[in-house]
């Protein structure tokens, strides 16, 4: 399809169309499944109005003393509640996804012990001077974690085909008996099956797949022989793929349902597991310390993000090499402590995920809570809490809109990464052979794949992007038109083999055949890499980015996650004739400034933009305007007033101040523990010349988000650093009213409740815990800053 002239120009002036899947989703915790039709509608109304497109129902443990209202999972009453939810969602154009169980992993009361997760019990003896090792099948006894009523029971044996089939048939029966429509997608959480290192059919499957009898070499297995252990681990990997993942996908597809899977944590080749499903899903776990200017990390109340770029790319790699259009994410599984997470802290880690291939994000998560429940309502034990009872919800729709705009582009077109990287899984399997079971969980990958991670990070540092590929998918990759092409049609410039990778005979022969046809297969070699692919200069400048191909050219999502503002001409790695900037923060579209074939990139620390390139010139290029050095600034000196429009406790008093400062510092006890929104107001006089200029307002340090009005007209929501908004055309000659409505965190209010001994921790099981999963009190928290900490100013802009 070739677009020219007027048609292409029209595309350049519009965003891709929004849809239910471009909007963010959220995991929706059903506490004890104690839901009712009135509150289902109330909850869904609020989520819909904020911009949530999909809710993924995950039933978990309930609320203390609320047993009479609980619904047992898959009961007739539970299925009626699901049907009611589906009906409400259909009215609103929302999507319903469903966990394929309660809590995690899969299991329940209908799982008999002989189909439960297994472990090997080895007997190592010496009789008459001869050593003999035998094995018997044991059961781990693991029960479903965080199970909902009716979901308590043994975790299934994921390697046992019959156990998986029987588990799924039980769920199938509930849907068919009740005539309940199936959800859009079934979901499987991260593989947290502990100690399950055996299954009754393992010896038979091992001999069939590996060609020798495992039972005759048990002594070498328990002693940690690298080759025997690797063969054992590969057999478990094959069985998990075929008996669980493949069977689960087939079952869902027969019912017209897609599957979304978190493969991480599995004792298997993650690429193969992710590639088997419709929507591979990664997970972010913790807060990254990017050093972005003005971004608070809340020292002492955060945990380090274990999901670096090498971990985040497993799911998207599988999607890319198999032509799957979506890669989802469990987003923000802990960032900071409860009641302390701001919208601004979410954006950088979300942007990092976007640059690693995620294009279908789900919040972790939102708890169903009845409308009449006393604040803070029902809560899940992990943070972040993206729910209507959180004060940050007031401005959360701005974040939702940002996500929607980004995902419209990120779901458009096809991936266009430079290199394939071979995943040397056999090297992983031969490491640390003392413990037979090797699970590839987020938190331990640095120990299990250090050399591979080093390879990926080195490719990234050279300015390139890559996708991982396993033996299974590399064997079906061909050399077509000067590039490597996977079976799904995705193309790459070359294949990189990590140094010393263990490659079997069959794959080595295939690679030799590819080389003979002309394919580029290499190790990390900057000179050779530069001959086959152009590095992205913006990456070398510290901008994280992902590039995708579309019918008019290419588009980039880019985020400056560095501490430095970047403004300079950048050479793109792809050819183009024209380009436009799309700003996902405010929806603005403007033509890119192009100088001598380079695009002028202007990204302050923390900002993100989308660049769309075009293969032809959309209109004659205009002469570049001369840029002035610096810009005129007008300080909003005040005086200022502060009054509270929405707050608990209510505060009727108006405070006067010479310059803005945070309200917890005011000499008023009620304000120190307040949760809500305070409005800072001042007036600024502009003469005729200044009123005609193009201004931005810079708010400085905001705790935590702000709606800004000029002359009572809204100009936008500042919710992430840098807290800057375009003043548009609302400033006038004479006096201008500036109103800044700042919403704070709920931290001060919840700390006050703990100091007063209010019993709000009423959830069962784990209840509410801190970052170390320990019970905690917030009574000793110092007041967190709330409001503005500096004087805002107007800054002239040439944009």
C-alpha positions, 0 to 999 in steps of 0.5 A, a space after each residue: 500500500 502506497 500513500 501519497 499526497 493528501 492521504 498521507 498528509 491526513 494520516 500525519 495529522 491524526 493519531 491511530 484509532 483508540 480501541 479496547 485493547 489500546 487502553 490499559 487493563 488491570 488485574 481486578 482482585 475479587 476478595 472472597 468473590 464477595 461481589 454483587 450486581 450493584 457494586 460490580 456496576 459501581 466499580 466498573 463505572 469508575 474504571 471505565 470513566 478513568 480509561 480502563 479498557 480491560 479488567 482481568 478477574 482474579 479471585 483471591 482470599 476474602 475479608 474478615 467477618 464477611 463469609 456470608 457474602 462470599 461466593 464459592 469459585 465456579 458455583 452457580 452463584 459465582 457463575 451468575 456474578 461472572 455473567 453479570 460482570 460480562 453484561 455490564 462490561 459489554 454495555 460499556 465496550 470493556 473486555 473481561 479477562 479471567 484467571 484460569 483459577 483462583 490465586 496462583 498457580 493452577 489448582 483447587 479442591 477438585 485436584 486429587 492428590 495423585 494429580 498434584 505437583 510431584 517431587 522426586 524422593 531419592 534413596 541413595 544407599 550402599 549395599 555390599 560396597 555398591 552404591 544404588 540410587 532409586 527414586 520414588 514419586 512423592 507429592 510436594 503438598 503445595 496448595 494454591 497460593 492466595 486461594 479464593 473460597 472454593 479454590 483451595 486445594 492442591 496445585 496440579 502437576 503441570 507435567 502430567 497431561 491427564 492432570 492438566 486435562 482434568 483440571 481444565 475439564 472441571 472449569 469447562 463444565 462450570 461454563 457449559 452447565 451455567 451457559 456462561 459466556 467465556 471471557 475474552 482471554 484466560 490468564 496464567 500467572 507466573 509459574 510459582 510451583 515450588 519443589 515440583 521436580 518430578 512426574 510419574 511419566 518422566 522416566 519414560 519421556 526421558 528415554 524417548 526424548 534423550 535416548 537413554 534410561 534416566 533410571 540407570 544414571 540416577 547416581 550421576 543425576 543426584 551428583 550433579 553431572 552437567 550433561 545428565 542434569 541438562 538432559 533432565 531439565 530439557 525433558 521437564 521443559 518439553 513436558 511442561 510445553 507440551 502437556 501444560 502450555 500446548 494443551 491449555 492453549 488448545 483447550 482455550 482456542 476450542 472455546 474461542 478464548 485467547 490465552 495470556 501467559 507469564 512463563 517466567 518462573 518456569 523450569 523450561 525454555 522461556 522463549 518456547 513457552 511464551 511463543 506458544 500462547 496468544 499474548 506473552 506477558 512479562 512482569 515488572 517487579 520494583 522501582 528502577 533508579 534512573 536518576 531522572 531529574 526531579 523524580 523522587 525514589 522515596 528512599 527507604 520505601 522502595 524495592 529495586 526493580 529485578 526486571 532489567 531490559 534483558 528480562 523484559 525482552 523474553 516475552 516480546 521476543 517470543 511475540 516478535 519471532 512468531 508474529 504475535 501482535 501483542 506483548 502484555 505486562 503485569 505492571 508495577 508489582 510493587 514500586 514503593 510502599 503502600 499509600 506512597 506511590 505517585 503517578 510520576 513514579 509509574 511513568 519511567 518503568 512503564 516507558 522502559 517496558 514500552 521500549 522493551 516491546 510491551 504494548 498491552 499493559 495491565 496494572 497490578 492491580 485494582 481491588 473490587 471494593 463496595 461503595 459503602 465500605 469505609 476508607 481505604 476499603 478492601 486492599 490487596 497486599 501488594 502495591 501499586 493500588 490503582 483503585 478509585 479509593 486512592 487519592 491519585 485516582 483523581 488525575 489517573 485518567 491522564 495516565 490512562 490517556 497517555 497509555 492509550 496513545 502510546 499503545 495505539 502506536 506500539 500495537 501498530 505495524 511490525 517489529 523492526 529490531 536489528 538482530 536475533 540473539 540465540 538463547 543458549 538454554 543448554 548453557 543455563 541448564 548446565 549451571 548450578 547442578 546441585 539443585 535439580 530444579 532450575 526455575 527461570 524466575 525474575 529474581 534469579 536470572 542474573 545468577 543463571 544467565 550472566 553471560 547471556 545478559 552481558 551479551 544483550 546489554 552489550 548489544 544495547 550499548 552499541 545502539 542496536 535492538 534485538 530479539 531472542 530465539 530458541 533452537 526450536 524457532 531458529 531451526 525454522 528460520 530461513 535466509 530470504 532476500 538478504 535477511 534472516 526470516 522467521 517462520 512468521 515472516 519477521 526479518 532480522 539483519 543477522 544472528 548473534 551467537 553468544 560466545 561459547 554457546 552450546 549448540 547441538 549437531 542439528 542446529 549447527 548444521 542448519 546454521 552452516 546451511 544459512 551461512 552458505 546461503 549468505 546469512 550473517 551469523 556472528 558473535 559480538 563484533 562491533 565492526 561486523 555489526 555496523 556493516 549489516 545494521 545501522 546503530 540508532 544514534 539516539 540510543 548512544 545518547 541515552 534515549 531508550 527507544 523501540 522502532 516499528 515498521 508501518 505502511 508509511 515508514 517507521 515509528 519510534 517510541 522514545 523515552 529519555 530515562 537519563 538524568 540529562 536533557 537532550 536537544 541535538 540533531 540525530 541521525 536515524 538508522 532508517 531512511 525517511 523524507 519527512 517526519 512528525 512528532 506525536 506527544 502522548 502526554 498531551 496529544 499534540 502533533 507537529 512536524 519534526 525539524 529536519 536539518 541536513 537529513 537529521 531530526 532535531 530531538 528535544 527531550 528533557 529528562 523524563 519525557 517521552 515522544 513518538 516519532 513517525 517517519 514518512 517515505 515521501 515528503 508530505 509538504 515543502 519543507 519550510 525554512 528553519 527558524 533561528 533559535 534564540 539562546 535561552 528563553 524569557 521567564 516570568 516568575 509567578 511571585 504571588 501572593 498566593 492563596 491555598 484552599 482545599 476543594 476536596 479533602 479528608 478531613 474537610 478544611 474550610 480555611 483559606 491560607 495566604 502565602 507569599 510563595 507556594 509551599 507544601 501544606 503539611 508544613 502549615 500550622 494546622 493539625 488537620 492539614 498535616 494529616 489531610 488527603 485530598 486536593 488543594 488549590 493554589 491561586 495567584 494572578 500575573 499581569 502581562 502587557 500586550 507584547 508578552 500576552 502574545 508570546 507562546 508560554 509554558 508553565 513550569 510547576 517545579 516540584 509537585 506532590 503529586 499531580 496537578 490540574 492547571 487552569 488559566 483564567 478558569 480554563 483548563 490547560 492540562 494535568 501535570 502528573 509526571 516530571 518535568 511538570 510542564 504544561 503548554 499555556 495554549 492561547 488562554 493568556 491575555 493582556 492584563 491580569 491572568 488568574 492562575 489556579 493549580 489544583 494539587 492532589 497529594 498521596 494518601 500516606 498522611 491520612 493512613 498514618 494518622 489512622 494507624 496512630 489513632 488505632 483505627 482497624 482498617 486492616 481487615 483482609 484475610 490471609 496475608 492482609 497488608 504487608 510491607 516491601 519485605 512481606 512483613 506486617 507493618 504499621 504506618 504510625 511512625 511515618 513522617 508527614 510526606 510533602 503535599 502540594 507545591 514546593 517551589 514557585 512556578 514560572 512561565 517560560 517562553 517556548 519556540 514550539 
